[in-house]
Amino acid sequence: MKSNRKLVALPMLVLLAALVFPGLASAGHYYEAVTVSDAGQKKKKQNEEMKVRAWVDGPSAKVEFLSGEKEGFFSAGSYLVTTDGGETVYLVNPSEQTYGSFDMEAMMATMGQVMDMMSQTGGMMKMEFADVASEMLSEESGGSVLGYDTTHYRWKSGYTMRMKMMGFKQETRVDMIQDVWSTTGLDARGFGVWLRPDRALQTGNEEFDKLISSQAATVRGFPLKTVNVSTTTNKKGKSMQTTSTTEVTTLREESIPASTFGWPDSYTEIEIIPEMPQGYDQQGEAREDGGKKKGLKGLFKPGG
């Protein structure tokens, strides 16, 4: 009878340990994903590759860049981390021992404000989007991917971008075919940080956002594979095709320590998302104080 009482008491001890020591590991998911872009250029390096590995536990997630950008936000060794399903995301750079709030929504909105400013009458540069279209071609079973049932979505979309700068005019047509294999078998909100950051992809440019939202609202679950084929055609009819593929290559359940979703207290907080360009405030309105702001280059590279 003593041995039976010990067996009954064991689950209670585990439960008490989880309550008393919340830093202990809990069940979550580990995955690896790779993004490959092929611009089809023979003279230059054709393929650009970005690899990540990530840990997800409910609303918490850490996405580490194994290979990343030489210039830009996502250098190799840096990582994104959240504990609230992506509502608040931080970018941590261990090599520089820094961290900062990475608000993708604010960055996209700032880029949209810049595009609007470019289009204002009297500006040196004007940009506009026209003939924006998006059509879902099919929604069907996508079979099994990494042991998860998927739905395969396919869209056809496109837009025309017209640009005028210092008297020169340029018109480019972009047509895209996008295939997405998405699963509803993963319900942890932390997957959205890298696999589908839909909430953040709004620029404030009405026409361009229509293209984004029409597709994002249709997909259910989290994409395990996405293939985007983009064809860019200039006014003279010359075309260039780019294929970008993002695929989850490894996915498994794993016990994850709570300490995974953080960084050392000794790291210094910095500003990741730059301010508006010189002469404008965060709403895109002209500033009256004449204070200097970071230039457009700062929108795409930390610190400008």
VENWOZI-V108166 format. One line per field, one symbol per residue. ss: DSSP state (H for helix, E for strand, C for the rest). phi: phi as a letter, one per 40 degrees, with the letter a starting at -180 (. if undefined). A space follows every 10 residues. Layout:
BEGIN
ss = ???
phi = ???
END
This chain:
BEGIN
ss = CHHHHHHHHH HHHHHHHHHH CCCCCEEEEE EEEEEEEECC CCCCCCEEEE EEEEEEECCE EEEEEEECCC CCCCCCCCEE EECCCCCCCE EEECCCCEEE ECCHHHHHHH HHHHHHHHCC CCCCEEEEEE EEEEEEEEEE EEEEECCEEE EEEEEEEEEE EEEEECCEEE EEEEEEEEEE EEECCCCCHH HHHCCCCHHH CCCCCHHHHH HHHHHHCCCC CEEEEEEEEE EEEECCCCEE EEEEEEEEEE EEEEEECHHH CCCCCCCEEC CCCCCCCCCE CCCCCECCCC CCCCCHHHHC CCCC
phi = .ccccccccc cccccccccc bccccbcabb ababbbbbcg cccbccbbbb bbbabbagcc abbbccbacc biccccgcac aabbggcbbb bbbccbfbaa cbcccccccc cccccccccc cgccbbbaba fcaabccaaa cbgcbfgbcb bcbbbbaaab bbbbafgcba bbbbbbbbbb bbbbcbbccc cccbcacddc cbcgcdcccd cccccccccb gbccabbbbb bbbcccgcbb bbbbbbacbb aacacbcccc caaccccccb ccccccddgb cccgcccccg ccbcccdccb adgg
END
